[in-house]
């Protein structure tokens, strides 16, 4: 059984994080062998359409799109483990260099250059797009240029730091993770449209949305989906498998209604 994984930090990192989960499922479910298939967003849609994958582990925006187009159904939601605690929701940051006194609020980005993962990237663009739109900034008309670089998101952080672009957006915990890894200094960046959410420790520029779901595709049997769900939900939170995925295991599927709200607001995905 092939699990399509959105490789937002590249294929090697995706395999390192999630092959232990595939191995755990192979051990837990008799008669089945599970394999990780790292994919980008376009590859995920193509693989789902061609039925060359059986399950997906992807961001909530991609999941909602696959749900509408190909009948994907969520089995569990990730408990992302960051700074010693599990989180089942996340957001995005819109940021510039700390020394840019001409960029202090989102409307200041008009006429500036901007970098994001891709037009279809949920945490890597669409979350930010919603906030920009609500403050009267059209990314496709109002920026001097918009550059979509794909994964990994780290490259966007470096591009802003090095002055290659005026501002950018990434998943909310990216800056903290890169600082923890010694790759950047947080003091070198200014987060725009900063807001907070109760219990959420990372800088935010956007609303928060439910974490990544693990889902089965419509051609995958409901019976196997149930076995996978049981295995995921009973994965020990402190196991080596969970640690490899930088998680505290899985919880029951969250409400992905907020993702639909974003798509309706932007008239994209199922609401195009």
Secondary structure as GFF3:
##gff-version 3
##sequence-region A 1 272
A	DSSP	beta_strand	2	6	.	.	.	ID=ss1
A	DSSP	alpha_helix	11	28	.	.	.	ID=ss2
A	DSSP	beta_strand	35	39	.	.	.	ID=ss3
A	DSSP	alpha_helix	41	50	.	.	.	ID=ss4
A	DSSP	beta_strand	55	58	.	.	.	ID=ss5
A	DSSP	alpha_helix	60	70	.	.	.	ID=ss6
A	DSSP	beta_strand	73	82	.	.	.	ID=ss7
A	DSSP	beta_strand	85	87	.	.	.	ID=ss8
A	DSSP	beta_strand	89	90	.	.	.	ID=ss9
A	DSSP	beta_strand	92	97	.	.	.	ID=ss10
A	DSSP	three_ten_helix	106	109	.	.	.	ID=ss11
A	DSSP	beta_strand	113	116	.	.	.	ID=ss12
A	DSSP	pi_helix	122	126	.	.	.	ID=ss13
A	DSSP	alpha_helix	127	134	.	.	.	ID=ss14
A	DSSP	alpha_helix	139	142	.	.	.	ID=ss15
A	DSSP	beta_strand	145	148	.	.	.	ID=ss16
A	DSSP	alpha_helix	154	161	.	.	.	ID=ss17
A	DSSP	beta_strand	167	171	.	.	.	ID=ss18
A	DSSP	alpha_helix	174	180	.	.	.	ID=ss19
A	DSSP	three_ten_helix	186	188	.	.	.	ID=ss20
A	DSSP	beta_strand	189	192	.	.	.	ID=ss21
A	DSSP	beta_strand	195	197	.	.	.	ID=ss22
A	DSSP	beta_strand	200	204	.	.	.	ID=ss23
A	DSSP	beta_strand	209	210	.	.	.	ID=ss24
A	DSSP	beta_strand	213	216	.	.	.	ID=ss25
A	DSSP	alpha_helix	222	233	.	.	.	ID=ss26
A	DSSP	alpha_helix	240	244	.	.	.	ID=ss27
A	DSSP	beta_strand	247	251	.	.	.	ID=ss28
A	DSSP	alpha_helix	257	266	.	.	.	ID=ss29
A	DSSP	three_ten_helix	269	271	.	.	.	ID=ss30
###
